[in-house]
Structures are given as C-alpha cells and as structure tokens.
C-alpha cells in the first residue's frame, strides 16, 4: 500500500512536471520580445533571462520536449501501475475473476491517467501560456533556462541530430524565435481589428500606408495622354487660363514640336505667370523660369520615388519605361494622396 501511495505522489509530481514543461515551451514561442525588452531594460531579472532564452529557442524547445517525454514515460512506469493496483482491491471485492479484475483495473487506470495527463498536463498549461504569454514566460522561462543549462550536453546532441535532419530535408534551423510580422500579417491584423471595432481608422490611413509601400511610379504617374501641359510658346495668359480651368499650381512644359508631350523640359509654377501687364501677358514665358525635373524608372517604388523627389527638391518628375521613353509625370501631390487620401490643390 505504501508503494501505491508513493506512486500516487509521483503521479502528482510528474503531472506538475509535465505541465511545467508544456507551459514553458508555449510561453517561449508565444511571448513577444517587444513586451519583454522594456522589462529587461528596467532591471527585471526574469525578463533578462527570458530574453536570453528567446535567443536560444532551439535549445529551450529541445529541453522542454525532453522534459515532457521523460515525465510522460515516468507517469506510465510509476503512476499507472500504482493506480492499477489500488483499483484491483475494490474490483476484486465485487467477485470478479482474477483475469477480469486485472484487465478492468488496467483499462480504468489507463483511461484515468491518460485523461488527467492530457487535460492537466497538456491542454491546461498550453492554454494558459497562450492566453498570457508575457506573464507565463516571465514565470516559467527562467526555470526552463536553468534546466537547459543542466542538461545542455544531452540536449545539444539531440538538437544537432534534429538540425541535421532539417538540413537534409531543405529546412534552415533557427536558434531565435521569430517575433516579427510580415507586411501581409500586419495588414491582416489591422483589417481584423477594424472589423472588430478595436482599432479606429476611419480614414483608412493605416491601410493606405501599407498599400503605399507596395505601389510603384507606374501605378500613380499621370500618363502623357492625360497630362495637362504647357509648351515654351505659352504665355502668362495661357498659364493663368490653365490654372482657372484645371486648378493645378504646377504644369509640365514641353517643346513646341512635341506632339505626344514626351519631350518634357521642366515645369512652371503658377507664380511664374503672375502679372497684370498686358504686354507681358502676351509674351512667351521665359525658359529661365523653368524648374528642373529629374527622371526615374516607372518601376521605382513610390517610397524610393518620394525620397528622390525630396532630395532633388522638385514637385514633379518624369517617369520612363524600360526602353528609356518618357511615359508620364509623377506629381508629389499624387504621392501624398496615396498616404492620406484625396487632397485639394492649394490654388
């Protein structure tokens, strides 16, 4: 009887051990560095150890798996026979045959041990670790890290064998948990949060920012056939009339003999045509007032195009195709609209 009671004690201890390793395993892979690092910088010793563990995630997971396997095997070896033996006593009193009693006791013991092992030793700690990953990692990971240091030689051998198998099948082993998100994952998070009402983004500014990073100059540039342009023979009167009709403040300037407007020389600003002098109004605008324009490939990402425009100081750039032909103009205003939505020209 004493040995059976010790078996029950071992069952409780091993069940707790199994739960610890399962919880620690899920805590390590569920916790986010962004939430642990501030605590570590504030001097929290558990957070510091947790960060070290997250940098050696392969070792931590191998240690956890080793602990789970050993605990599970010992439960079968030590606990199940004890429960089996304790059940034989009341079953034997029912007058069942020896063989029937043994089989029935074994079946009940196996079902009971398996149920408690799965529920208390696996599912419960896993769900807790996933529900509160930061708190769970700070509580469980330091102890797992200590165990890992004790069994490091054995785990190292097991881990090397595992990594070798991964390499054979074309996978790259990782030693650090991946806690970053891809752009697509962040977009999905934002969209889901908007639908659930947990994120207010009525203007769609956040989503627009993600979409902005995926677009190129070709997606936003104004093609030549839709371009409102001046030419070198245009007068201040022509410029003022264009402003009144279209409301733009800047106009690309082409050479007079450019039928498709591809020969873009630069651009004029509305203030270049401000005059009340009737004689000046009828004279062609000076080419000296032309503002320079840089040229960029239409395959350039908008983010890079914006950086080049800021560097050059220009508000309009030419876009050209892979063959080197000018195919349109990109306006700074259009880039900004991709980020914040529709805006009106200051004019």
N, C-alpha and C positions, 0 to 999 in steps of 0.2 A: 504493500500500500504506500509506503514511504517513497518508493521509486516512482510510483504512479503520480503522486503529488508533486514530486520533483519534475516529472515530465510535464505536468500542467504549468508549473512555474517557468520551465524552459519555453513552453509554448507561448506564454505571455511575453517573455523577454525577446524571443526570436520574432514574434509578430511585431513588436515595437521596433526591433532592429530592421526588419523588412520595410516597415512603414517609413522609418527614418531615411533609408537609402533611396526609396522611391520618391519621397518628398524632396530630398536634396537634389536628386537627378533632374526633376522637373523644375525646381527652383533655379538651378544654374542656367538652364537653357531658356527659361521664360523671363528672367529678370533683364531689365534694360540698363545698360551702362550709364545712360543719361540720368537715371534716377539714383544710381549707386555712387557715381563720381562726386556729386556735391557733398554727400555724407562722408566720403573718404577724405575729401579736402578739409572738411570741418573737424577731422580728427577721430572719426568713428573707427575703432579698431576692427570691428566686424566687417565694415564696408571695405576697408583696406584689404582684408584677407579675401573677401568676396571678389574684388577686382582681380587679385592675383589668380584666383580660381577660374575666373572667366577667361583669362588669358591662356589657361591650360585646360580648356574644356574637354579635350580628348582624354586626358588623364583623369579628370573628375568623373566623366561618364563611365570610363572603364572601371574605376574604383566602385562607383555606385552599382554597376552591373555585377561586379564580383561580390559585393555585399549582399545584393538581392539573391543571387544564386546560392551562396553559402547559407544564408538564412532560410531560404525555401527548402533546401535539402535537409538541413538540420531539423526543421519542423517535421518533415516526414519521418526522419530517423528517430527523433526523441519524443515528439509530442503525439503523433498518431498512434504509436503502439500503446502509450500510456492511456489515452482516451479509449482505445480499443479494449484494453484490459479492464478498465473501470466499467465499461458498458456490458461486459460479459457477465458481471455479477447479477444485475437486475434481470437481464435476459435469461440467464440460467435458472433463476428463481421461477420463471414462467413455465418451466418444464420442457423447454425446447431441447432438442438433441444437441450434442456437443458440436457437431459439424454445422448445424443450422445456426446455433448461437454464435459460433466463430465468424461465419460468413456475414450474418446480420450485424454483428458488432463492428466488423471491419468496414462494411458498407456505410453504416451510420457515421462512424468515426471519420472515414474518408470524406463524406459529404460535408460534415460539420467543419472539419479542418479546412477543406477547400473553400467553403463559403466564407469563413472568418478571414482566411488568408487573402481572398480576392477583395472582399469588402473593406476590411480594416487595414490590411497590409498593402493593398494596391490602390483601389479606387479612391478611398477617403484621402490619403495623403497626396495623391496626384491632383485631385480636385482642389484641395486647399492650396497647394503650391501654385496652381494655375490661377486661382482666384486672387491671391495676394502674393504675387511673385517677389516683390521687393522685400516685404517683411519676412517671407519664408526663406529667401536667400540669405538675409542677414542673420537669421536664427540657425539655419541648417548648414549653410555652406562652410562656415569656419570649421565645424566638426568634421565635415566630409573632407575638407582640405587636410586636416590633421591625420585622418585615417589614410588618406592618399600618400602622405609622407612616410607612413609606417610600412605600407605595402607597395611602395613605389617600384622596387626592383621587379616584383612579380607582375605588377600592372604594366610596367614598361615592356616586358617580354610579350605579354598578351596584346598590348597595344601595337607593337611592331608587327606582329603576325597579322592583326586586323588591318593595319595600314597597307601591308604588302598585298593582301587580298584586294583591297580597294584599288590599288595601283594597277593590279593585273586586269581588273575589270574597267579600267579607264577613268576612275574617280580620283579626285585630289583630296587627300586627307587634310583636315583643318584642326588647328590647335586652339582657335579662339572662336567663341560664339559670335555668330553674325547678328548684330543687333541693329543694323542699319536697314532702311527701307528703300526700295527702288522707287523711281518716279511713279510707275504704274500703281504700286502699292499705296503710296501716299494719296494719289488721285482717288483710289477706291475708298480709302479711309475718309477723305473729305466728302465724297459723294454720299457715302453711307451715313456720315454724321449729319449732313444736311437733311437727308430724308427722315432721320430720326429726331430732328429738331434740336440736336445737341451742339450744332455749330451754325451761327448766324453769318451767312454770307450772301445776303440778298442781292448784291450787285454781281455776284459770281467772280469777284476779284481773285479769289484764291485759285479757282479752277482756271481762270484766264491766264494766271501766271504759269501754271503747268503747261497749258496749251501753247503759250508763247515760246517756251523752250523747245517745242517740237517743230515750230514753223521755220520756213526759210524765206529768203527775199522774194522768191518767185510766188509765194503764197500771198504776199501783201503788196508788192510793187504794182504801180499803175502801168498797164501796157501802153505802147506807143499810140495805138488807135483810139485810146480813151484819154490821152494826155491833153490837157489844156495848156498850150504853149504859146510863147511869143517868138518873133524872129528879130534879127538885127535891124530890120527896117521898121520895127514897131516904134510908135511914138508914145509919149506920156499919156496922150489921149486914148490910145489903144489899151494901155495898161490900166488906166482908170476905168475904162469901159468893161474890161475883163473882170476887174475887182467887183464892179457893180453887178455884173451878171452872175458870176460864179462864187464870189465871196472868199476867194483864196487870197493869201497875203504874199505868196511866192509863186513864180512862174518860170519853168524851164525856158531857155532861149535856144533856138535852133538857127542854123544858117539859112538864108533866103532860098537856096536851091535844094533844100532837103524835103522831098515830097512825103517821106514816111516819118519825118521828125526824128530820125535816128542820129542825125548829126547835132547832138546836144552840146552846146558850148559852155553853158553855165546857167545861172538863174538870176532873175531880178526880184527885188523886194518891192512891195507896194510903195515904200517911201522914196524909191528911186524915180517914181513918176509924179511925185507931188510938186505941182507948180500951178500958178494962176496966170502965167504969162502966155498969151495966145500964140506968140511966135514959137516959144519953147514947146508948147503943146503939140505943134505941128511938125516939129523936128524929130528925127530918129533919136532914140535914147543912146547915150554914149556907151560904147562897148567897154569903156574903162570901169563902168559901174557893175559889170558882170561879176557875180560871185562864183568862185571856183567850185567845181564838183568833182568828187572822186568817183572811180568806177569800181564796182565789186561784182563778183560772180553771182548769178541768181541762185546758186545752190548754197550760198552762205547762210548760216543760221542767223535768225533775227538778233539773237543776243550778241553775236560777233559783229553783225552789221551796226548795231547800236553803239558798240564800243568804238568802231572805226569812225562813225559819224561824230562821236564826242571828241575823238582825237583830232579830227580834221576841222571841227567847228562848223561844219556845214549842216544845213537842214534838208538837203536833197542830195541823193547820189544816183548815178547811173547804174543800171543792172545790165549785165551782158551774159549771153548764152555761152555754152561750151565751145561754140565756133568763134567766139570773140565779138559777135554782133550785139549792138545795143538793143535791148528788147523792152526797156521801160525805165521808170524812175521810182525810187523809193523815198517817201516823204517821212520825216521824223514824226509828224503828227499821226501818220498811219501806224507807226510802231507803237506810239503811246496808246493809241486806241485799242491795240491788241492786249494791252495790260489793264487799262481802266475802263474800257468801253467807249462809246461814242462821245466825242467832244466837238465843240464848235470852234471854228477859226476865230481868232480874236478880232478879225475885221468885221 
